[in-house]
Amino acid sequence: MRPTTRPSEIAAALGLFAAALLAQAPLASACPPGPDLDPDPNGGGLWSAQSAHPDAKFEADNQDPYVGDPWRESDGGSPSIAFQSSGVTLRSWLPLDEFDPTATDGTDCWGYTSPSGREYAFIGVDTGTGVAEITNPGNAQILTHLPGAQSDWRDIKTYQDYAYIVSEGGGGIQVYDLSAIDSGVLTDMGAVLTGPGTAASHNVAINAESGRLYRAGGGSYPIQGLRIYDLANPAAPAYLGSWSGRYCHDVQVTTWTEAPYAGVEVAFCYANNTPGSGAPGIEIVDVSDPTNVTTIGSIDLSQAPIFSHPASYGHQGWLSPDRRYVYFNDEVDEGSQHFATTTRVVDVQDLSNPTQVAIFQNVTDARDHNLYTRDDRIYQANYRSGFRLLDASDPLAMSEIAYFDTYPEDDAARYNGLWSVYPYFPSRTVIGCDIEKGLFVWTVDADVTPVPSLMPNATHGLIGLLLLTTAVATRHGRFRRSPSA
């Protein structure tokens, strides 16, 4: 339910609004990179050897991995940690050392369903990729560990009966044949090293409609945007072309069906000027011809609308199922600007003119990291506040309906806890990979409803800002001012 506002509250909120504008004025530019980044060598930007992250605090926040026994519902008893949750049931938990005794950090996760209907979880760890069968979510079983380049950043996607793995540590594209996975066999097809730039990538995306693979980020200047591959032979991706208009941290690619772009292959690039900083936002590009990629539209989210604070970093986002909106993650603003966990809503009905129309601001302080949509729900991995499930049936007035906190100590804006989630299994089992704690396997309750104690709110327009500032002032006893950087 939306809060109501008395005239006196409106007057107070107007004062807070003025304070907010003053507080935000110095933040028109994006958050500067941390001291261990070389933000603009040769006019283009490179990751430093020390860190592949826009915020130096990522390495500073690094903690030792959890060491303890795995837990499965089928074994009975309770897990060794009392996790806080609502509307989400833990079915299995497999710590990092179950996949590899030398692994110290978890990264991204993805899923695969074999032709027989059996379900598998892929999780990145710093030493490679762990694979587990989760067909029975209450009895998840380790299948294997696939060695890879040492890196705290690793991403996996699947297409047909193949898995594709990239990392900031290099190694190109690792390709595995999954056709015999039900027998416990994954066949290494070798690494693909074609294409310009280095063997490093920050992320990998696949457009199943066109049969193309996209390496995002990495690669060194000037190859810092997208490298595009044909999957006509899925065992051997063939390089097609690249786009280096801006640094692309993450990307979602789809074939558009609505006029005037029907049939166009569209990439939504979550972009910055360099890997470290600069004009965070979304670049919407036509990648139909990989040798002649063109820009359709873009939005610089550091130029915030009246109801929203400026963005600090273009990290990740995902389209709503009807493709009317993009839900955008900025993992830095919670720490650099001291705002509560914020999800931006960008209207992309007109691809040439994307427009921010709302924000959803939760009551936690945790950094948001990765999110995905399914039906009218948003599945978020928000670092120290864990897995958060939002009802987006009204994208302009979202609410939180369930959560599972993998880092129960606190919800601080630091780089620990849940890295990502995957909600696309036919069974509707959800998996997540936690940086310190490994693989979580969950079931979302069938009758989840909004969590009253959390009182999250969505805002848009001037009235939204008034409601937001009133809610923030009430919740914290004062307006949460941004630093004057």
N, C-alpha and C positions, 0 to 999 in steps of 0.2 A: 504494500500500500504506500502511495506517495505521501510524504509528510505535508501537513498544512502549515501555513506561515501567517502569523498575526502581523498587523501593521507595524507594531513595535519591533518585531523580529526582522521585518523587511528593512526598516531603518537601520537597525544594527548591522544587518548583512550588507547594506550599501556601504557602510563604513569599512567593513571588512573587505568588501570588493575593492575599494580604493586602496586599502593597504596591500591587497593582493597584487594590484597592478604595479604599485611601487616596488613590491618585493620581487616581482617577476621581471621588471624592466631590464635589469642587468643580464638576464638569461636569454636574450633574444638569439644568441648563438648557441650552438650545441656545447655540451659538456666537454672540456678539454680532455685529451687522453691522459692516462696515468704517466708517471715519470719514467717507467720502464718501456715506454713505447717510442719508437721513432716515427712520428706521425706523417711526415711528408718528405721522405728522401727522394731526390730527383723529381720533385713536384708530383709524386703519385701516391706514396704510402706503402709501407711494408709492415708485416708483423715483425716484432722484435724476436730475437732468439729466446728471450726469457718468457714471453707471454704472447698468446694469440687471442687477446681479449681487449676490448676497449677500455677496461677499467683495471688499473694495476692492483686494485684490492682483491681481484679474483685469486691471485697467487697468495696474497697476504692472508686470505681467509681459509686457505687449504688446511684441512684437518686429517688426522689419521683415520683410516677406514674402520668401520665397526668390525669387531672380531667376536664371533659367537656362533652358536648353532643356528642352522636354518630352522624355519617353522612352517609346518604344513597343517592345514585343518584336519587332514586325514590322520595325523599323528595324535590329535587330541591335545589337551592342555592349552596354555596361553603362550604367546610370544614373550621373549625376554624383556621387551620394552612395552610399556603401556601407552600405545598410540591413541591420540584423541581423534574422534571421528564422529560423523553424523551422516546417516544415509548410505554409507559405504562399508562393506564387509571385507575384511582381509581374508584371503583364501590361502595364499602361500607367500613366503618371504625367503629369498635366497641371497645371502650376503655375497659380496664380491669374491671372497676367497673360495667360494664354492665353484666358481668358474675358473679361477686361476689363483693359486696361493700367493703369487707375487703381485696381483693387481691391487692398486691403492686408490683408484678413482673410477667412478662410473660416469658415463656420458649419455649419449642419446639412446633411444630404443625404437624398435619398429616390430611389425608382426608379419606372419606368413601363415596362410591356410592352405594345406595341401589338397590335391584333388579328392582325397578320401574324406576331407572335412576335419582332419586333425590340425590343431593350432599350435603355433610355435612363436616364442618370444626371442628376439635378437636384442642384446644390449651391448653397447660399446663400453669397454673398459680401457684403461690406459695401455694395456698390453695387447689388445686385440678385441675380439668380438665373442661374447658368450651367447650360447644358444640353449634354450630350454623348451621342453614340450609342456604346454599348459592346457592340453585338451581337457583334462580333469583339473580345473583351477585349484582345487583343494589338495592336489597332490602333484605339484609341479616338479619336473625331473630334469636335471642337467643333461644335455645331449653332448655338447662339445665346447671347446674354446678354439677359435680361429686366430692364430697369431697375426699381429699387424705391427706397423711402425709405432714406436713408443710415442704416445700423445695423449694429452688430456682432452682432446677434441676429436670425436669420431662419430660418423653418421652412417646410417644404413637405410636403404630402401629396397623393396622387392618388386619384381615385374615378371609376370608369367611364372616360370619355375626357376628364377634366378634371384640371387641377392647381390647387391652392389654396395661396397663399403669404401669410404674415403676418410682421410684424416688430415689434420694440420701437420702431422709428422711426415707426410709424404706417402709414397707407395702407389701413387696413381689411383686407379679404380680396381679394387680387388673384386673379382667375379667368382661366384660360387653357384654351381648347378645343384638345385634342391630337389630334383626329380626323384631321388631315392631317399629323401629325408625321413620317410616313415620307417625305413630300415636302419636309420641312424647314420646314413652316409651323406656327406656334403662334399662335392667334388670341386677342388680348386682348379679353375679354368685359367689361372694366371692373371697377372696385373696388366691393365691397359695404361700405357704411358704416352699415348699419342696426344697431340694438341700442344699449343704454345704454353709458355710459362713453366713453373716448377711442377713437381709431382704432388704438391700439397693442394688440398681443397678444404674449405670450411664446412661445406654441406653438399648434399646431393639430392636432386629432385627428379621425379619421373612424370611425364605426361603419358599415361597409359593409352589415351585416345590417339595420339600420334605415334607412339612408340619411340619416344626420345628421352634421353637422359641429359641432365644439366648439372654440371659442377659449378657450385657457387663459391665465390671468395677464394682465398689462397692464390697461388699462381704467380705472385709477385707483380709489381707494376711493370708494364701497363696492363697485364692480363689480370684484372682484379674483379671482373664482373661475372660473366657466364662463359662456360665452355660447353659446347653442344655436341651430342653424340646420337647417332642412329642405332636403334636396337632391332633392326630388321633381322640381324643375327644376334640374338640376345646373349650368346656366349662370348661375343667379341664386339663390343661397342665401337662404332666407326666415327671418327671425328668429322664434324661437319662445318663448324665455324665458331666464332666467339663474339662477345659484346663486352666492351670495356668502358662504357660511358660513365659508370660510377662503380664504387666498391659495392658489391652485392653480398650481404651477409647471409641471407637466406632467400628462398624463392619458392613460389607455387606457380605451376604452369598448367594451363587448361586450354582447350579449344573452345572458343566462344561460339554461342549459338544464336545470339540476338543481333539484329540489325543495329547499326550499319557494319558491325564487325563479325557477322556470321561467317564461320569457317576460318577465322584468324586464330592462330596459336598465340596466346597471350601469356606473358610472364609477369607476375607481380613480384618485383624485386624489392626487398627490404634493404634500403640503401643508405650509404653515407658517402661523403666525399673521399674519405680514406678509411682504412680499417679502424682507425682510432676515433674519428669524429667528423663532423661537418654536415650541416643541412640534413638531419635525419628525416627520412620519409619513405615514400613508396614511388618507385619508377615503374610505370606500366608500359611494357615494350612489346612490339610485334616481332616475334621470333619465327614467323612462318618461313622466311628465307634466312637461314643461319649465316649466310654470307652478306646479308644486307639488313641487319636488325635496325629497326626504327622505333622511336619513342612515340607512344600514343598520348600519354598524359603523365603527370607527376604531381605530387603534393609534398611540400616542405613542411613537416610537422613541427619544426622549431619556430615557425610562424604560427602561433597558436590562435585559435578563435577566442572570442571574448570569454567563453565559459570554461576554458581549459588552460593548463599551464603548458609551456613549451616542452617539446620532446627533447631528450638528450641523446638518444641513440636509436637508429633504425635496426631493430633486432629481428623480429619474426612476426608473421601474421598469417591469417587463414580466411578464406572466403566463407560467407554464410552459404548454406546449401542452395538457396535460391540465387546466389551470386549477386545479390543487391549490395551487400556490405562486405568490407574487410574488417576483421577484428585484429588490432595491431598491438604488439608487445614492444615496450621500451624497457629493457631490463636495468637501465642506469638511473632513471629519474627518481626512483624511490630513494636511492642513496645520495645522489648529487643534489637533489632539490627537496628532499625530505617530505615527499607526498606519500599518502597511502597507496597501496597497490592499485594501479590504474590500467584499465583496458580502453583503448580508443576505438571508436566506431567511425569508419570512413565509408561514405556512400560512393559506390563505384558504378552506379547505374549508367552514368555518362563516363565512359572510360577516359575521355579526353579531359575531363574536369572532375577528378576525385575531390570530395569535400568532407572534412570531418564534421560530423553531425551530433556526436554525443560522446560521453565517457561513462564508463562504469568504474566507480571507485569503491573498493572494499574497505573494511575497517582494519585490515592487517597492514603492517609496514613492509612486508616481504617484497622482494623484487619478483616481478613476473618474468617468466622465461619463455616457455613454449606453450602454444595452445592449438587445439584442433576442434573442428565442429562436426557434429553428427545430429541429424534431425534438427530440433530446435534447442540443442544444448551445446555449450562450450566446455570443453575439457581442458583445464589449465594445469600446468606444472609451475608452481610459484615458489621455487627454492624453499626457504625455511617454513613457509606455510603449507607446503605439500600439494596434494591433489585437490583442486577446487572445481566444483561442477556448477555452472551457471545456467539458468533458464533464460534463453534468448528468444522466446516466442514473441516478445516485443523487444527488438534490438535497442530501442530508445529508452527502455525501462527494465533493464535486466535485474535479476536477483540471484543470489547464491542459494542453491537447494541442497547441496551435500558437500562434504569434504573428508579428507583423510590426511592428517598432519604427520608426515614422516620425520619431522624434526620438532618433537614436542617441547624442547627446552624453551624456545621463543620463536617469534615471527619477525626477527630483525631483518633489516635490509642488507643482508650479507650473502655471499656466494657459497652457500651450503644447502644440502637438502635435495629436493626433487628436481631433476634436470628436464625430464620430458615424460609424456604419456602417449599411449596408443589405444584409441577406442574403436577400432574398425573390425574387430573379429565378428564373424557371424553370430557367435554365442553371446555377444555383448560383454564378454569379459574385458576388463581394462587392465593394462599393465603400465608400470612406471619404473623408471630407473633413477635411483637416488645416488648422488655423488659418493656419499660415504657408506650407504647401507645396501646398495645393490638392487635386485629385482623385486618388485612388489606385484602381486596378482590380486585383483579386486573384483568384486561384484557390486554393482550399484543397486540399491534397494528399489523394488518396483514402485513403491509408493512415496518416493521422496517429495518433500514439500519445502518451501523456503525455510531457512534457519532463522527463527525470530531473534535469537540473541546476537546475531551478526549485524543486522540492520544495514546491509549494503544499499547503495543508491546509484541510480543512473541519472545523468544530467544532460540537458541540452538547452541551448539558448540562454537568454539573460535570466529567466525565472529559474532555470536549472542551476545557474551559478549562485543565485541567492540561496536556493535550497542547499546547495553543496556547502557554501561557506557557513550557513547557519548550522548545518549538521556537524561540520568539522569543529566549529567553535563550541558547540554543545558537548561533543564527544570528548574533546581534549581540554576544554576550559579556556581555550584561546585559539586564535587562528594560527595554523602551522605555516609560518613564514618560510619562504625559500631563502637559502643563503644568498648573499649579495656578491658571490664569486668575484 
